[in-house]
Amino acid sequence: MGPEPARMADVVVIGCGAAGLSAAIEAADRGARVIVIESEPSPAGSTRLSAGYAAFCETDLAPGSREELYLDLLEAHHGDHDEALVRLYVDHAAAAYRRLLELGVRFAGTFQFAHMHQAWGHEIAGSGVHGGAELGRLLEIAARERGISIMTRSRARRLLRDEQGRVDTVMVDTPAGTLRFAATRAVVLASGGFTRNLALIRNHGRPGTERILAITGAGSRGDGLIMALALGADTAYLTAGIAPTGPADPATGKGAMLVYSGAVIMNRDGQRFCDESGLYNDISWAALEQPDGLIFQIYDEAIRQAHLGTMLGRVLSGYAEHKADTLEQLLGLLQQAAGLDAEQAQLEIAAYNRAVRRGEDPGFGRRHLVGTAGTPPAIASGPFYGIVTVPGTTHFNGGLKVDVALRVIDVFGEPVAGLYAAGEVTGGFHGAGYLSASHVGMALIFGQLAGQNAAASA
Ligand SMILES: Cc1cc2nc3c(=O)[nH]c(=O)nc-3n(C[C@H](O)[C@H](O)[C@H](O)COP(=O)(O)OP(=O)(O)OC[C@H]3O[C@@H](n4cnc5c(N)ncnc54)[C@H](O)[C@@H]3O)c2cc1C
């Protein structure tokens, strides 16, 4: 077994995002000594980049029932997911929300995304820019108040087992070299997804998915997935989970999504190809089939102003906008920049404007801005704007197979003793699709449960 451990704890948590911090806090409150290790110089995973929307039911802000949330999840997952994990989510959503209030997290209201029949997405209050940054900050304070040590620049590279087969050691690359961290009770993998690991995407994704532009945390390399695969762990919905989400600007690497405020989308041929108010994953999937995968988002000043007032507008910023006084000039700029067929685009927008003014969209059935909220406006009042985007991603859905105790399950259907996982490193809950706000929700709910179970394990 190598040298004496450099550090020892009851529970070692790998990753300092919503899942890892939630697990650490719950384990500490059950009497466990906890260490969190984080590969990056500061905790800056996807959680902190995110809008922080979390889908909960049976709360003061979203009183709808768990059965109603379940049905929305089922629809978003195209009827195909791990039933037990989805039940686990809806059954524990309200308790997780109450726990967050105890920990000092505050919510400003709710938002209704596409595929939601009710506004389940809880918006974090007090966040100037990213709801996720505020969520991460508050969870980190709660963790430090409990004496949990958070070790940055510490990248977990291998998991080792004792003679009985229980995972009891994490080998960690640190500035002082590779160190051995011992866990007397359990290890919790909360290292996020693998959106930035091209080799894994090429191996497991459909052809073309390697073109998806990741705007996720730098640590989304799939380390947790790889370490657990080495122990024989099984995966769930890995291939289905490698999916684009919202469009992103390849020039700046920034997400850009004005569709839910009314932007119209077209391809390089100047033709619309989807319902812009649909699920953003569906928009990006459709875009992968378009010439060069390009998505032109076109909007006017009124739409721009409306967007800047939303959480999405605050979180997804910094992209390169083209601007012109007239629509014709704007389309000319987009033609020069990325080859848009400006003539066809002008005709398309004229037809679109006529359709939305009549309150109908025969081509793609766009009737609301998002979900069942809002009415798409005509693109009519200059100045006019355009962004050239490609299918991007904020997360993948597939990952390690876990059971309802959040134990990692191996390829023979047995739990990997001593190993738990939560958050984007796991798969199965999302199945074949994604309900907005359910990734942060899953990281929080399952993170809490994984921490409770890890602390209780022998
Ligand atoms: C721009 C953006 C907006 C989003 N908005 C939303 C939203 O509003 N609602 C929603 O539900 N989802 C949203 N998502 C997705 C969501 O944020 C993530 O799926 C979720 O936060 C993942 O949480 P996590 O704790 O599992 O992973 P992360 O938050 O990514 O945390 C994992 C941590 O583990 C660290 N790590 C990785 N490897 C190692 C290693 N080997 N050793 C030690 N540490 C390691 C990483 O550096 C990272 O800090 C968004 C994502 C982005 C990028």
The ligand as a Tripos MOL2 file, in Angstrom:
@<TRIPOS>MOLECULE
LIG
   53    58     1     0     0
SMALL
NO_CHARGES

@<TRIPOS>ATOM
      1 C1        -22.7750   28.7430  -18.2050 C.3       1 LIG1
      2 C2        -23.5120   27.6170  -17.5130 C.ar      1 LIG1
      3 C3        -24.8190   27.8130  -17.0840 C.ar      1 LIG1
      4 C4        -25.5040   26.7670  -16.4440 C.ar      1 LIG1
      5 N1        -26.7320   27.0310  -15.9090 N.ar      1 LIG1
      6 C5        -27.3860   26.0450  -15.2630 C.ar      1 LIG1
      7 C6        -28.6070   26.3290  -14.5800 C.ar      1 LIG1
      8 O1        -29.0350   27.4820  -14.4650 O.2       1 LIG1
      9 N2        -29.2690   25.2760  -13.9910 N.ar      1 LIG1
     10 C7        -28.8030   23.9850  -14.0730 C.ar      1 LIG1
     11 O2        -29.4670   23.0830  -13.5630 O.2       1 LIG1
     12 N3        -27.6130   23.7080  -14.6540 N.ar      1 LIG1
     13 C8        -26.8880   24.7100  -15.2080 C.ar      1 LIG1
     14 N4        -25.6520   24.4410  -15.7290 N.ar      1 LIG1
     15 C9        -25.0750   23.0920  -15.5250 C.3       1 LIG1
     16 C10       -24.6810   22.9530  -14.0600 C.3       1 LIG1
     17 O3        -24.0600   24.1500  -13.6320 O.3       1 LIG1
     18 C11       -23.7390   21.7940  -13.7770 C.3       1 LIG1
     19 O4        -24.1940   20.6000  -14.3640 O.3       1 LIG1
     20 C12       -23.6210   21.5500  -12.2640 C.3       1 LIG1
     21 O5        -23.3360   22.7580  -11.6010 O.3       1 LIG1
     22 C13       -22.5420   20.5070  -11.9760 C.3       1 LIG1
     23 O6        -22.2640   20.5060  -10.5860 O.3       1 LIG1
     24 P1        -21.1490   19.5220  -10.0550 P.3       1 LIG1
     25 O7        -20.9620   19.8630   -8.6280 O.co2     1 LIG1
     26 O8        -21.4930   18.1320  -10.4080 O.co2     1 LIG1
     27 O9        -19.8570   19.8900  -10.9180 O.3       1 LIG1
     28 P2        -18.9390   21.2170  -10.9310 P.3       1 LIG1
     29 O10       -19.6670   22.3970  -10.4570 O.co2     1 LIG1
     30 O11       -18.3360   21.2790  -12.3060 O.co2     1 LIG1
     31 O12       -17.8350   20.8830   -9.8680 O.3       1 LIG1
     32 C14       -16.8850   19.8590  -10.0740 C.3       1 LIG1
     33 C15       -15.5860   20.3100   -9.4540 C.3       1 LIG1
     34 O13       -14.6760   19.2190   -9.4450 O.3       1 LIG1
     35 C16       -13.3890   19.7020   -9.8010 C.3       1 LIG1
     36 N5        -12.5920   18.5880  -10.2860 N.ar      1 LIG1
     37 C17       -12.6320   17.9940  -11.5020 C.ar      1 LIG1
     38 N6        -11.7490   16.9850  -11.5550 N.ar      1 LIG1
     39 C18       -11.1500   16.9260  -10.3480 C.ar      1 LIG1
     40 C19       -10.1420   16.0890   -9.8090 C.ar      1 LIG1
     41 N7         -9.5820   15.1160  -10.5230 N.pl3     1 LIG1
     42 N8         -9.7420   16.3010   -8.5300 N.ar      1 LIG1
     43 C20       -10.2700   17.3070   -7.7870 C.ar      1 LIG1
     44 N9        -11.2260   18.1340   -8.2650 N.ar      1 LIG1
     45 C21       -11.6670   17.9300   -9.5390 C.ar      1 LIG1
     46 C22       -13.6800   20.7710  -10.8220 C.3       1 LIG1
     47 O14       -12.6120   21.6690  -10.9990 O.3       1 LIG1
     48 C23       -14.9200   21.4230  -10.2350 C.3       1 LIG1
     49 O15       -14.6020   22.4910   -9.3560 O.3       1 LIG1
     50 C24       -24.9090   25.4860  -16.3010 C.ar      1 LIG1
     51 C25       -23.5870   25.3100  -16.6930 C.ar      1 LIG1
     52 C26       -22.8730   26.3680  -17.2860 C.ar      1 LIG1
     53 C27       -21.4450   26.1380  -17.6890 C.3       1 LIG1
@<TRIPOS>BOND
     1     1     2 1
     2     2     3 ar
     3     2    52 ar
     4     3     4 ar
     5     4     5 ar
     6     4    50 ar
     7     5     6 ar
     8     6     7 ar
     9     6    13 1
    10     7     8 2
    11     7     9 ar
    12     9    10 ar
    13    10    11 2
    14    10    12 ar
    15    12    13 ar
    16    13    14 ar
    17    14    15 1
    18    14    50 ar
    19    15    16 1
    20    16    17 1
    21    16    18 1
    22    18    19 1
    23    18    20 1
    24    20    21 1
    25    20    22 1
    26    22    23 1
    27    23    24 1
    28    24    25 2
    29    24    26 1
    30    24    27 1
    31    27    28 1
    32    28    29 2
    33    28    30 1
    34    28    31 1
    35    31    32 1
    36    32    33 1
    37    33    34 1
    38    33    48 1
    39    34    35 1
    40    35    36 1
    41    35    46 1
    42    36    37 ar
    43    36    45 ar
    44    37    38 ar
    45    38    39 ar
    46    39    40 ar
    47    39    45 ar
    48    40    41 1
    49    40    42 ar
    50    42    43 ar
    51    43    44 ar
    52    44    45 ar
    53    46    47 1
    54    46    48 1
    55    48    49 1
    56    50    51 ar
    57    51    52 ar
    58    52    53 1
@<TRIPOS>SUBSTRUCTURE
     1 LIG1         1 GROUP 0 **** ****
